[in-house]
Amino acid sequence: MDMAIEKLFFSRNTTSALQVSEARGVILLAAARQKIPVTEYTPNQVKLAVTGSGAADKRQVQDMTARLLRLPEIVRPDDAADGLALALCHMHTRRGRG
C-alpha cells in the first residue's frame, strides 16, 4: 500500500493555505505512523500524466479523467475530481517504474 498527495503551492489566500497545510500535516503524520510510503506530485505533473500537457486547465483534466475512467460525466465536486486525477497520475507513474 502507498499514498499519493499533491504538493502544496502557495496561494494568495493565507487562511486557506494554512488550513490545507494543517490537514496535509495530519495526513503525512498518519501515513508515517503506519509506515505507508508517500509520493508527492506537483499540479503540473498531474496535468501532464492525465492530459499529456502540464499546461492543461482544470476542465481538460476533469474531462480526461472521466474519459480514462469511462465515466458518463465529470466528477463533482472539484476536489473529488482532483483526487481521481492524482490517483491516475500515481498509477501511471508507478506503472512506468515497473
ZADO-1210 file (C-alpha; in nm, 4 decimals, padded with zeros to 6 digits):
<atoms>
<atom x="00.0000" y="00.0000" z="00.0000" code="MET" pos="1"/>
<atom x="00.1176" y="00.3506" z="-00.0743" code="ASP" pos="2"/>
<atom x="-00.0233" y="00.7013" z="-00.0969" code="MET" pos="3"/>
<atom x="-00.0112" y="00.9907" z="-00.3405" code="ALA" pos="4"/>
<atom x="-00.0514" y="01.3517" z="-00.2343" code="ILE" pos="5"/>
<atom x="-00.0379" y="01.6780" z="-00.4236" code="GLU" pos="6"/>
<atom x="00.2483" y="01.9122" z="-00.3409" code="LYS" pos="7"/>
<atom x="00.1367" y="02.2412" z="-00.1983" code="LEU" pos="8"/>
<atom x="00.1665" y="02.5591" z="-00.3925" code="PHE" pos="9"/>
<atom x="00.1363" y="02.8943" z="-00.2234" code="PHE" pos="10"/>
<atom x="-00.1727" y="03.0975" z="-00.2880" code="SER" pos="11"/>
<atom x="-00.2814" y="03.4459" z="-00.2030" code="ARG" pos="12"/>
<atom x="-00.5416" y="03.3221" z="00.0441" code="ASN" pos="13"/>
<atom x="-00.3254" y="03.2616" z="00.3510" code="THR" pos="14"/>
<atom x="-00.6159" y="03.1366" z="00.5633" code="THR" pos="15"/>
<atom x="-00.6942" y="02.8654" z="00.3104" code="SER" pos="16"/>
<atom x="-00.3241" y="02.7811" z="00.2672" code="ALA" pos="17"/>
<atom x="-00.2838" y="02.7379" z="00.6443" code="LEU" pos="18"/>
<atom x="-00.5876" y="02.5091" z="00.6677" code="GLN" pos="19"/>
<atom x="-00.4651" y="02.2945" z="00.3796" code="VAL" pos="20"/>
<atom x="-00.1171" y="02.2806" z="00.5354" code="SER" pos="21"/>
<atom x="-00.2598" y="02.1646" z="00.8670" code="GLU" pos="22"/>
<atom x="-00.4697" y="01.8919" z="00.7042" code="ALA" pos="23"/>
<atom x="-00.1743" y="01.7846" z="00.4905" code="ARG" pos="24"/>
<atom x="00.0449" y="01.7592" z="00.8002" code="GLY" pos="25"/>
<atom x="-00.2056" y="01.5296" z="00.9713" code="VAL" pos="26"/>
<atom x="-00.2270" y="01.3097" z="00.6612" code="ILE" pos="27"/>
<atom x="00.1521" y="01.2839" z="00.6320" code="LEU" pos="28"/>
<atom x="00.1850" y="01.2056" z="01.0032" code="LEU" pos="29"/>
<atom x="-00.0782" y="00.9315" z="00.9825" code="ALA" pos="30"/>
<atom x="00.0964" y="00.7806" z="00.6795" code="ALA" pos="31"/>
<atom x="00.4344" y="00.7899" z="00.8547" code="ALA" pos="32"/>
<atom x="00.2954" y="00.6249" z="01.1665" code="ARG" pos="33"/>
<atom x="00.1544" y="00.3431" z="00.9546" code="GLN" pos="34"/>
<atom x="00.4774" y="00.3240" z="00.7507" code="LYS" pos="35"/>
<atom x="00.2874" y="00.3999" z="00.4300" code="ILE" pos="36"/>
<atom x="00.5161" y="00.5360" z="00.1572" code="PRO" pos="37"/>
<atom x="00.4027" y="00.8742" z="00.0243" code="VAL" pos="38"/>
<atom x="00.4736" y="01.0104" z="-00.3240" code="THR" pos="39"/>
<atom x="00.4160" y="01.3786" z="-00.3914" code="GLU" pos="40"/>
<atom x="00.3188" y="01.5250" z="-00.7279" code="TYR" pos="41"/>
<atom x="00.3009" y="01.8845" z="-00.8443" code="THR" pos="42"/>
<atom x="-00.0172" y="02.0044" z="-01.0116" code="PRO" pos="43"/>
<atom x="00.1736" y="02.0174" z="-01.3425" code="ASN" pos="44"/>
<atom x="00.2832" y="01.6548" z="-01.3046" code="GLN" pos="45"/>
<atom x="-00.0799" y="01.5500" z="-01.2528" code="VAL" pos="46"/>
<atom x="-00.1946" y="01.7525" z="-01.5553" code="LYS" pos="47"/>
<atom x="00.0812" y="01.6044" z="-01.7709" code="LEU" pos="48"/>
<atom x="00.0065" y="01.2467" z="-01.6657" code="ALA" pos="49"/>
<atom x="-00.3677" y="01.2781" z="-01.7225" code="VAL" pos="50"/>
<atom x="-00.3878" y="01.5006" z="-02.0318" code="THR" pos="51"/>
<atom x="-00.0401" y="01.4911" z="-02.1846" code="GLY" pos="52"/>
<atom x="00.0084" y="01.8623" z="-02.1166" code="SER" pos="53"/>
<atom x="00.1336" y="02.0250" z="-01.7972" code="GLY" pos="54"/>
<atom x="-00.0468" y="02.3412" z="-01.9079" code="ALA" pos="55"/>
<atom x="-00.3938" y="02.1836" z="-01.9215" code="ALA" pos="56"/>
<atom x="-00.6743" y="02.3696" z="-01.7474" code="ASP" pos="57"/>
<atom x="-00.8980" y="02.2222" z="-01.4786" code="LYS" pos="58"/>
<atom x="-01.1793" y="02.1369" z="-01.7222" code="ARG" pos="59"/>
<atom x="-00.9414" y="01.9478" z="-01.9530" code="GLN" pos="60"/>
<atom x="-00.8143" y="01.7432" z="-01.6577" code="VAL" pos="61"/>
<atom x="-01.1708" y="01.6705" z="-01.5458" code="GLN" pos="62"/>
<atom x="-01.2786" y="01.5676" z="-01.8965" code="ASP" pos="63"/>
<atom x="-00.9810" y="01.3385" z="-01.9471" code="MET" pos="64"/>
<atom x="-01.0189" y="01.1858" z="-01.6002" code="THR" pos="65"/>
<atom x="-01.3801" y="01.0977" z="-01.6816" code="ALA" pos="66"/>
<atom x="-01.2752" y="00.9501" z="-02.0172" code="ARG" pos="67"/>
<atom x="-00.9930" y="00.7425" z="-01.8700" code="LEU" pos="68"/>
<atom x="-01.2251" y="00.6054" z="-01.6022" code="LEU" pos="69"/>
<atom x="-01.5076" y="00.5568" z="-01.8548" code="ARG" pos="70"/>
<atom x="-01.7460" y="00.7738" z="-01.6536" code="LEU" pos="71"/>
<atom x="-02.0572" y="00.9217" z="-01.8172" code="PRO" pos="72"/>
<atom x="-01.9748" y="01.2734" z="-01.6924" code="GLU" pos="73"/>
<atom x="-01.7115" y="01.4664" z="-01.4997" code="ILE" pos="74"/>
<atom x="-01.6909" y="01.4025" z="-01.1277" code="VAL" pos="75"/>
<atom x="-01.8226" y="01.6580" z="-00.8808" code="ARG" pos="76"/>
<atom x="-01.7208" y="01.8218" z="-00.6533" code="PRO" pos="77"/>
<atom x="-01.3927" y="01.9511" z="-00.7946" code="ASP" pos="78"/>
<atom x="-01.1942" y="01.8105" z="-00.5004" code="ASP" pos="79"/>
<atom x="-01.3152" y="01.4582" z="-00.5821" code="ALA" pos="80"/>
<atom x="-01.2169" y="01.5049" z="-00.9474" code="ALA" pos="81"/>
<atom x="-00.8747" y="01.6317" z="-00.8369" code="ASP" pos="82"/>
<atom x="-00.8300" y="01.3250" z="-00.6165" code="GLY" pos="83"/>
<atom x="-00.9116" y="01.0899" z="-00.9038" code="LEU" pos="84"/>
<atom x="-00.6706" y="01.2742" z="-01.1344" code="ALA" pos="85"/>
<atom x="-00.3989" y="01.2420" z="-00.8692" code="LEU" pos="86"/>
<atom x="-00.4692" y="00.8684" z="-00.8386" code="ALA" pos="87"/>
<atom x="-00.4451" y="00.8277" z="-01.2169" code="LEU" pos="88"/>
<atom x="-00.1160" y="01.0169" z="-01.2167" code="CYS" pos="89"/>
<atom x="00.0191" y="00.7920" z="-00.9424" code="HIS" pos="90"/>
<atom x="-00.0912" y="00.4747" z="-01.1235" code="MET" pos="91"/>
<atom x="00.0666" y="00.5982" z="-01.4469" code="HIS" pos="92"/>
<atom x="00.3913" y="00.6868" z="-01.2710" code="THR" pos="93"/>
<atom x="00.4116" y="00.3582" z="-01.0816" code="ARG" pos="94"/>
<atom x="00.3466" y="00.1615" z="-01.3985" code="ARG" pos="95"/>
<atom x="00.6427" y="00.3398" z="-01.5564" code="GLY" pos="96"/>
<atom x="00.8671" y="00.2278" z="-01.2680" code="ARG" pos="97"/>
<atom x="00.7983" y="-00.1372" z="-01.3308" code="GLY" pos="98"/>
</atoms>
